[in-house]
């Protein structure tokens, strides 16, 4: 079970999770909106400059975008 509150904002995020016998995760995020984006951009720039693989694969983002496009398409269909 995983819970993030608030689900659709960036300020005051708080993650809690219970994962099959593992210690409970309880992590508030004290950072203000949207602190993670500049760090992600800096990391990507460093990877380009140093010819390294990013921590996150681009394929995951591409899958997300494809799923989002299918959701938008399905919302426009009637009948």
C-alpha positions in Angstrom: 0.0 0.0 0.0 1.3 3.4 -0.9 -0.2 6.8 -0.1 1.0 10.2 -1.3 -0.8 13.3 0.1 -1.5 15.7 -1.7 -1.8 13.5 -4.8 -1.7 16.3 -7.4 0.5 19.1 -5.9 4.1 19.5 -5.1 4.1 21.6 -1.9 3.9 19.6 1.3 4.1 16.1 -0.3 4.1 13.2 2.2 4.8 9.6 1.1 3.8 6.6 3.3 4.1 3.0 2.3 3.8 -0.5 3.7 5.6 -3.1 1.6 5.2 -6.8 2.6 7.2 -7.1 5.8 9.6 -4.2 5.1 9.9 -1.3 7.5 7.2 1.3 7.0 8.2 4.2 4.8 7.1 7.6 6.2 8.8 10.5 4.3 7.6 14.0 4.3 9.1 16.3 1.6 10.0 19.7 3.1 10.9 21.2 -0.3 8.8 23.8 -2.1 7.2 23.5 -5.6 8.8 22.3 -7.8 12.3 21.7 -6.4 12.8 18.3 -8.1 12.6 19.6 -11.6 15.8 21.7 -11.6 17.7 18.8 -10.0 16.4 16.5 -12.8 17.5 19.0 -15.5 20.9 19.4 -13.8 21.3 15.6 -13.7 20.4 15.2 -17.4 22.8 18.1 -18.3 25.6 16.4 -16.3 25.0 13.1 -18.1 25.2 14.7 -21.5 28.4 16.6 -20.6 30.0 13.5 -19.0 28.6 11.0 -21.5 26.9 9.0 -18.7 23.6 7.1 -18.5 20.8 9.0 -16.6 19.3 7.5 -13.5 16.0 7.3 -15.2 15.6 5.7 -18.6 13.8 7.7 -21.3 11.8 4.6 -22.2 9.8 5.0 -19.0 8.8 8.5 -19.8 7.9 7.5 -23.4 5.6 4.7 -22.0 4.0 7.3 -19.7 3.4 9.7 -22.6 1.9 6.9 -24.8 -0.5 5.9 -22.0 -1.5 9.6 -21.5 -2.2 10.0 -25.2 -4.4 6.9 -25.2 -6.3 8.3 -22.2 -6.9 11.6 -24.0 -8.0 9.8 -27.1 -10.5 7.6 -25.2 -12.0 10.7 -23.5 -12.8 12.2 -26.9 -14.6 9.1 -28.2 -18.3 8.8 -27.9 -20.3 5.6 -28.3 
